[in-house]
């Protein structure tokens, strides 16, 4: 497995200078054109990264400021705010993979905001793409916002990054369980993905420590307090989304 496949974060592939740290987060943007997307094995599009420590241990005031920063960046990515389908991807029965479901619980559902948690095929027998595409064709939202847990290449990035992307998302890619991609091309509406890295491959940690990583390619590691971290992240993401469509 190469280094590129161990991370969902564009900011770990290409280093760019972000906007100045405002006491809560710094923001950077990366655009992967066709050549860069092919080089790194990622989707072509714009990746917006919020780097912060406010997702864990900071004050409620700082978390509100982080939600406001997320809203500011989401406003730039969402062109049509008529209606949004918020899709909580992942396995709600696995804490580190439950970010999407936990975020959906906090969304202010109504005329403009709808939520959907398709779960994973292993639990339902139905591919999440089929669930999402069926609902999209039925309710015709102006945008799909997909929330998912991500994988990082460095433990220092776990729960310290929020990544938004206008290129859609492939469910399960963070743990190498790839499914069909949710994108404008496949669904017919813009798809914005939002994620937070909550896992790291054990092989990455072992390699960085100078050890033999062979045999650990499928093992992932997550913080011991991941249940708390997922709840904190869900609050920040939901508040930012709710504010965007208020």
N, C-alpha and C positions, 0 to 999 in steps of 0.2 A: 504494500500500500504506500503510495507516495505522500509527501507532506500536504499536497493540495487537497487530497480527498479526506484528510483528517479534520478539516475545518469548514464550517459554513460561513465564516466571517471574511468578507472581502478585505477588511482592514488588516487581516493577518497575511494577506497575499501581496498587497500593494500598500506601501507606506506613503501617506500623504499628510500634509500639515493641516490640522483642523483649526476651526475658529477658536479664539482664546477661551480658556476655561473661565466660566462665569461664577465659580464657587460651587456649582452643582454638576455641570457636565461640560464637555467640549463636543463639538459637532464637526464631522468631516464627511465629504462626499467623494465617491469613486464611481466613475463611469467605465464599465467594461464594454468596450466595443467588440466586434466580432473576433478580431485577432486575439485580444486579451482573454475573452471568454473561452475560446478554444484552447489557449495556452494553459489556463488554470482549471479547465473543466467545469466552469460555472456558467450560469445563465447570463446572457447579454442584457445589460440594463444599468440603471442607477442604484447605487447602494449608499444609504445614509446611515452613518454610525454615530450614536450617542454614547460616549464613554463617561462613566460615572461610578462613584462609590455610594450613591444615594439609594440604591436598591436594597442595601442591607445596612442597618445600624444608624442611618441618618434620621434627622427629625422629620416629623410629618410635614412641616413647612417645606423642607427641601424636597420631599417626595412630590408635593404639590407643584413645586417649581419644575421638577423633572417632567411631570405630566404635561405641564404647560409647554415645555420645550418640545416634547413629543408632538403635541398638537400643532405647533408652529411648523414642524417639518412635514407632518402628515397633510396639513393644508396645502403644501406645495405639490404633493404627490397625487392627491385626489382631485381630479378635475371636475367631476360631476357628483354633487352631494345629495342627489335626489333621494336615493335609498341605498343602504349598504347592507350586505349580508356578511356578518362577522362569523367566520368559520374557525372553530376551535379544533385544531388537528391534534393527533397524538392519542395515547392510551391513557384514559382518565384513571385507570386502576394502577398505573405506575407513576409514582409521585414526580419523578424527574421529567416525565413526559406529559404531565397534566396541565401545563401552563395554558394551553388553548382552552381547555374545558373550564379551568378556574377563572380565566378572564371573561369568558362568555357569561358566567354566573353574575357578573357585576355590570354587564351592559344594560343600559336603559332601553329595553326593547319597546318598540312602538311603530308608528307609521314609517319612520325613516331608518330605524335600526332593527334588524332581524338577526337571530343567532342560530347556529347549527353546529352540533358536535357529532360528526360522523363516526367517531371512534376508529378502531383499526380492524382490518379484515380478520385478524386472528380472533377477535371477540365477537364479530357480527356476521362473518361470512360474506360481507359485501365490501368491495373496494371503496375506499373513501371518495375516490374520484367520481364513481357512479352516483353516490349519494349527493355530492355537491352539485354535479352537473344536472341532476334531476331537479333539485330545488331551484337552481339558477334558471332553468328553462321554465319553471312554473311561476316564479315570482318576479323575474326580470329585474334584478337590482341594477343600479348604475355602476356599482363597484363591489368587488369581493375583497374583504380584508381577512387574510388567513394568519392565524396566530399559532406558533409552534415553538417547541424547545429546539435549541440548536446545539451543535458540537463546536468546541473551540480546540485550537491546537496548543493552547497554553492555559495552565491552571489560573494564571493571573487574570485571565479574561472571563472566567466563570462568574456569572451574575454581576458583571461590571460593564456590560455592553448591551445596548439595544440596537438591533439592526433592522432597518426598513429597506424594502426593495420593490421596484415597480416591475420586476421581471417575473413575478409569480413565485411558485414554490413547488418542490417535489416532496410530497409527504414521505417521511421516513428517511430522508437523505442523511440526516444527522447521525443515524445509527446504521447506515449502509443497508437500509431496508427500502429500497427505492420503489415508488409507485408511479402512476401516471401523473404528469405535471399539471398543476392548476395554473393556467395562464390565460391571457387574452386570446391566444390562438386556439386553445382547447375549449374555453367556456364562452367566448364571444363577448366578454365584458372585461374591463381592466381588473387585474388582480394585484393587490398590494400585500406583501408579506411583512409580518413583524415578528421578530424572534429575539430570545435571550439565550445565550449559551449556558447550559446547565450540566453538560457532561464533557468529559475529555477522554480520549482513548488511553487506556493503560499503557499501550505500546509507545505512545508519545512520551509519557512521563518516564518510562524506563529508558527510552532512547536518549532523552535529554540528560538523564542521570549517568549515561555512559554504559548502560547495561544491554543485555541481549533481549531485544523486543520480540523475537520470534516466538510464536505460540500464544501471543497476547493480542493479536490483531482484532479479535471480536469482543474483547473485554472493555467495558467502559466504566468510568469512575465519576461519581457525583458527590457533592459535599454532604456531610452527615446531617446538616440542618436544612436539607433541600426542601423539606415540607414548609418550613418558615419562609425560605427564599421564594418559593413558587407563589405563595400567598402575597408576599410583598410586591413581587413583580406584576402579578395579576392586577393588583389595585392600581399601580402606576399606569399600566397599559390601558385598562378599562377607563380610567379617568381621562386619559388623553383622547381616547376614541370618542367617549361620550361628549367631551367638550367640542370636538371637531364637528359633530353632527347635532349640536344643541341649537 
